[in-house]
């Protein structure tokens, strides 16, 4: 296997973690409020 540049690997992990956090925040909000549009405004940028 080809070695992956450590900087690229770290940035991929950080970006993946950021999007996973956004998805989990949205789902947690949706479970509590059951209002997808309000939760989208709260969790999206």
Secondary structure, DSSP 8 states (H G I E B T S, - for coil): -----HHHHHHHHHHHHHHHHHHHHHHHHHHHH--HHHHHHHH--
